[in-house]
Structures are given as structure tokens and as C-alpha cells.
Amino acid sequence: MVIEAFRNGTPVIASNRGALPELIDVNETGFIFSFEDIDTELSAALNNFENIKNKSDMHKACYEKYTEQFHIKSYLENYQIMIGEMVNVSGNS
């Protein structure tokens, strides 16, 4: 759902569990909170979002992250690079 949110230019507030922190650039595409102190941390994340002066910059950053990393075109380009690197490594053996 994070990727879908970015596709729509929507910042994400997510927990620090699993791969979620790896997807979010704090203060650019969203905020992270910890379950260990959920009341304080979630409130802080929500306040941080509310206090952003130019939310349109954050929306733009979300969409840019989607197009650069997750759009099918960029995904396929990155996949081709990865396959090419694998072929080069196995060819050098």
C-alpha cells in the first residue's frame, strides 16, 4: 500500500516494522513511528506531518519516488541492469 500511496502522491505514516522504514524517506515521503511507545510516537509523526509548511513538496517527492523506483518502466530498467550484472559475474568465473 505504500507504493500505491506514493503513486498517488500521498505521504505515508507507518510503523517501524518490516520493510516499511526502507520504503519511506523520513520528512520527504512520510514518517515512521515505533510501536514501543505508540501513543507518543504516532502523535509525533502526525504532528510532524501537520507542521509541514509546503505539503505540495512532499506530495511531489512521493510521486517522484514512485516513478523513479516503482513505475513499471523504471522497475524493468533496474531489473535489466541486475540481470546484466549477474550475467557478467557468471561470465567472469
Secondary structure, DSSP 8 states (H G I E B T S, - for coil): -HHHHHHTT--EEEESSTTHHHH--BTTTEEEE-GGGHHHHHHHHHHHHHT-S-HHHHHHHHHHHIIIIISHHHHHHHHHHHHHHHHHHHHT-
